Amino acid sequence: MIDPYFNENDILLRNTIRDFVEREILPNASKYDLNEEFPSDVISKVSDMGLFKLGIDENFGGVAGSNMHLAIVTEELARGCASTAVIYASHLSLCAKYIDKFGSDKQKALYLPKLVTASTLGALALTEPDAGSDVAAIKTLLTDTDGGFLINGSKHFITNAKEAGVIIVVASRDPSLGYKGLETFILESPCEGLTITPQTGKLGIRASSTCELNFNNVFIPSVNRIGEAGRGFHMTMEVLDIGRILIAAQSVGIAQMALDASLKYSKQRRAFGNSISDFQAIQIMLANMATEIEAARLLTYRSAVLSDYNQPFETEASMAKLFASKVAVESANQAIQIHGGAGYFAPNVAERLYRDAKVTEIYEGTSEIQRILIARSLLNR
Ligand SMILES: Cc1cc2nc3c(=O)[nH]c(=O)nc-3n(C[C@H](O)[C@H](O)[C@H](O)COP(=O)(O)OP(=O)(O)OC[C@H]3O[C@@H](n4cnc5c(N)ncnc54)[C@H](O)[C@@H]3O)c2cc1C
C-alpha cells in the first residue's frame, strides 16, 4: 500500500520504535507513572537506539533526521508512555536543537556530544510564575559582570530540570523592554546559586520531572550566551514552533493508544451475551476516535513536512497542536467510557491516558494561544 507521507525508511523507523515501545516501555509505564518515578532505564535504552541524535549536526555526534522523523518517534513513544515522549521532546527539540540551530561552533562542540547520547539531559527554562502565555513579561533578570552575566529570579514548570546538566535559560536585560529585552544562555547544572525544587503531584505525565528554579546571582560566562543580544525571544519562538509539532505528535500517540486499548477491550468485554464491540453505540465511539486521530495525524505530518521543506509551517503547527491535543483529550475520555468502571481505576491504561492527555492542551502554548496565533495569521494574510 502506498503511504502518502511515509517512505520506506519512515515506515522502518516507525515499526522499529513501535516494537521497542511494546517490549521496553509499555510493560512498566504504569509503574513509573504511579510512583512519579523518572524512567532512567527507559531513557538509557532510547539513547542506545540513537534516538537523541536525530536531526542534530553530524559534526557534533548527531545523525540526519527530519522533523517528520522526530514526529514519528515522539508519536510512537507517547503511544507507550506520554512521560517518556515529553522527556524526549523537551530534551531534543527545546534544548539540543536550540543549541544546534543557534549555538556557536564552540557551544555545539562543548554540549551537543553530551546531549546526543543523553549522558547529559537538557531542558528549556522559559516559564515563570508571572510569565506563562505572556513570555514578554519575563522578569528573571540578567546583569553584566566581569567575564559574563549574573542571573536572578525564578522559573517554574520546567520539564527535565532535576535531571538536566544543560538548561537553556531565557532572561531579561530590562523587563520594561518586553520581548526585546530577552536573551538566552546555556547554564550548566548544578551550579552555585541555583536551587531546583521538584513540583510533584501532577495530574498526568507523572514520570517526567517538573521543577521550580531559583537563581541567586548565578554566574554564566559570556561565551554561554546563545546568539546576539535582543534575539532571545525570536530564537525561542522558532524553537517552540517545532516543539508544537512534537506536542501534536505526542497527542496523536496518546489518542492512538486510547483507540488501540479500546478496540482490544471492546472485543474481550461481554455484556448482555455479546462482546460490547457488537453494540453500535461502542462502534460509533470507535469510528469517531479513529477518524479524528487520522485527521490529527495528517495535520501533524503536514506541519512536519512543510517545516522539513523550509516552507512556512508555523500556523499549520499551531493548528496541528490545537486539534491533536483536543483529539487526545476526547479519545482518552471515550476510552474510559468504553472501558466502563474498569477504566476508572489505575493501573488501567485508559485512566493513565485520560490524565496524560490534558497537559497537551496547556504546554508549549495553550489552546487559547494557538487560536490567537492561527487567527492572527489568517487576518494578516
Ligand atoms: C507539566 C508541564 C510541563 C511544562 N514544561 C515546561 C518547560 O519545560 N519549560 C517551560 O518553559 N515551560 C514549561 N511549562 C509551562 C507551560 O508552557 C505553561 O504552563 C503554559 O505556557 C501556560 O502558561 P501559564 O501556566 O502561566 O498559564 P497562563 O498564561 O496564566 O494562562 C492561564 C489561562 O489563561 C489563558 N490565557 C492567557 N493569555 C490569554 C490571552 N491573551 N487570550 C486568551 N486566553 C489567555 C490561557 O490559555 C489559560 O487558559 C510546562 C507546564 C506544565 C503544566
The ligand as an SDF file (V2000), in Angstrom:
LIG
                    3D

 53 58  0  0  0  0  0  0  0  0999 V2000
    3.6700   19.6240   33.0470 C   0  0  0  0  0  0  0  0  0  0  0  0
    4.1680   20.9010   32.4820 C   0  0  0  0  0  0  0  0  0  0  0  0
    5.4370   20.9390   31.9160 C   0  0  0  0  0  0  0  0  0  0  0  0
    5.9410   22.1570   31.4260 C   0  0  0  0  0  0  0  0  0  0  0  0
    7.2200   22.2000   30.9090 N   0  0  0  0  0  0  0  0  0  0  0  0
    7.7710   23.4150   30.6140 C   0  0  0  0  0  0  0  0  0  0  0  0
    9.1570   23.5190   30.2320 C   0  0  0  0  0  0  0  0  0  0  0  0
    9.8810   22.5240   30.1010 O   0  0  0  0  0  0  0  0  0  0  0  0
    9.6810   24.7680   30.0310 N   0  0  0  0  0  0  0  0  0  0  0  0
    8.9340   25.8920   30.1560 C   0  0  0  0  0  0  0  0  0  0  0  0
    9.4680   26.9840   29.9960 O   0  0  0  0  0  0  0  0  0  0  0  0
    7.6060   25.8150   30.4690 N   0  0  0  0  0  0  0  0  0  0  0  0
    7.0130   24.6160   30.7020 C   0  0  0  0  0  0  0  0  0  0  0  0
    5.6820   24.5290   31.0550 N   0  0  0  0  0  0  0  0  0  0  0  0
    4.9030   25.7570   31.1440 C   0  0  0  0  0  0  0  0  0  0  0  0
    3.8160   25.8840   30.0810 C   0  0  0  0  0  0  0  0  0  0  0  0
    4.3550   26.1360   28.8300 O   0  0  0  0  0  0  0  0  0  0  0  0
    2.8470   26.9730   30.5850 C   0  0  0  0  0  0  0  0  0  0  0  0
    2.1470   26.4130   31.6840 O   0  0  0  0  0  0  0  0  0  0  0  0
    1.8910   27.4270   29.5130 C   0  0  0  0  0  0  0  0  0  0  0  0
    2.5610   28.1610   28.5150 O   0  0  0  0  0  0  0  0  0  0  0  0
    0.7620   28.3230   30.0950 C   0  0  0  0  0  0  0  0  0  0  0  0
    1.2640   29.3070   30.9230 O   0  0  0  0  0  0  0  0  0  0  0  0
    0.6390   29.5040   32.3840 P   0  0  0  0  0  0  0  0  0  0  0  0
    0.6170   28.1880   33.0570 O   0  0  0  0  0  0  0  0  0  0  0  0
    1.3600   30.6020   33.0590 O   0  0  0  0  0  0  0  0  0  0  0  0
   -0.8610   29.9180   32.1300 O   0  0  0  0  0  0  0  0  0  0  0  0
   -1.4030   31.4080   31.9130 P   0  0  0  0  0  0  0  0  0  0  0  0
   -0.5930   32.0870   30.8710 O   0  0  0  0  0  0  0  0  0  0  0  0
   -1.5440   32.0540   33.2340 O   0  0  0  0  0  0  0  0  0  0  0  0
   -2.8530   31.1100   31.3220 O   0  0  0  0  0  0  0  0  0  0  0  0
   -3.9710   30.7980   32.1490 C   0  0  0  0  0  0  0  0  0  0  0  0
   -5.2030   30.7220   31.2350 C   0  0  0  0  0  0  0  0  0  0  0  0
   -5.4090   31.9940   30.5970 O   0  0  0  0  0  0  0  0  0  0  0  0
   -5.4350   31.8230   29.1870 C   0  0  0  0  0  0  0  0  0  0  0  0
   -4.8370   32.9870   28.5400 N   0  0  0  0  0  0  0  0  0  0  0  0
   -3.6470   33.6010   28.7900 C   0  0  0  0  0  0  0  0  0  0  0  0
   -3.4630   34.6300   27.9660 N   0  0  0  0  0  0  0  0  0  0  0  0
   -4.5370   34.6830   27.1590 C   0  0  0  0  0  0  0  0  0  0  0  0
   -4.9500   35.5370   26.0850 C   0  0  0  0  0  0  0  0  0  0  0  0
   -4.1830   36.5390   25.6350 N   0  0  0  0  0  0  0  0  0  0  0  0
   -6.1430   35.2870   25.4930 N   0  0  0  0  0  0  0  0  0  0  0  0
   -6.9280   34.2630   25.9070 C   0  0  0  0  0  0  0  0  0  0  0  0
   -6.6100   33.4240   26.9100 N   0  0  0  0  0  0  0  0  0  0  0  0
   -5.4320   33.6460   27.5170 C   0  0  0  0  0  0  0  0  0  0  0  0
   -4.5980   30.5620   28.9340 C   0  0  0  0  0  0  0  0  0  0  0  0
   -4.9190   29.9970   27.6690 O   0  0  0  0  0  0  0  0  0  0  0  0
   -5.0430   29.7000   30.1090 C   0  0  0  0  0  0  0  0  0  0  0  0
   -6.2870   29.1320   29.8090 O   0  0  0  0  0  0  0  0  0  0  0  0
    5.1440   23.3210   31.4890 C   0  0  0  0  0  0  0  0  0  0  0  0
    3.8480   23.2560   32.0200 C   0  0  0  0  0  0  0  0  0  0  0  0
    3.3640   22.0770   32.5130 C   0  0  0  0  0  0  0  0  0  0  0  0
    1.9750   22.0420   33.0940 C   0  0  0  0  0  0  0  0  0  0  0  0
  1  2  1  0
  2  3  1  0
  2 52  2  0
  3  4  2  0
  4  5  1  0
  4 50  1  0
  5  6  2  0
  6  7  1  0
  6 13  1  0
  7  8  2  0
  7  9  1  0
  9 10  1  0
 10 11  2  0
 10 12  1  0
 12 13  2  0
 13 14  1  0
 14 15  1  0
 14 50  1  0
 15 16  1  0
 16 17  1  0
 16 18  1  0
 18 19  1  0
 18 20  1  0
 20 21  1  0
 20 22  1  0
 22 23  1  0
 23 24  1  0
 24 25  2  0
 24 26  1  0
 24 27  1  0
 27 28  1  0
 28 29  2  0
 28 30  1  0
 28 31  1  0
 31 32  1  0
 32 33  1  0
 33 34  1  0
 33 48  1  0
 34 35  1  0
 35 36  1  0
 35 46  1  0
 36 37  1  0
 36 45  1  0
 37 38  2  0
 38 39  1  0
 39 40  1  0
 39 45  2  0
 40 41  1  0
 40 42  2  0
 42 43  1  0
 43 44  2  0
 44 45  1  0
 46 47  1  0
 46 48  1  0
 48 49  1  0
 50 51  2  0
 51 52  1  0
 52 53  1  0
M  END
$$$$
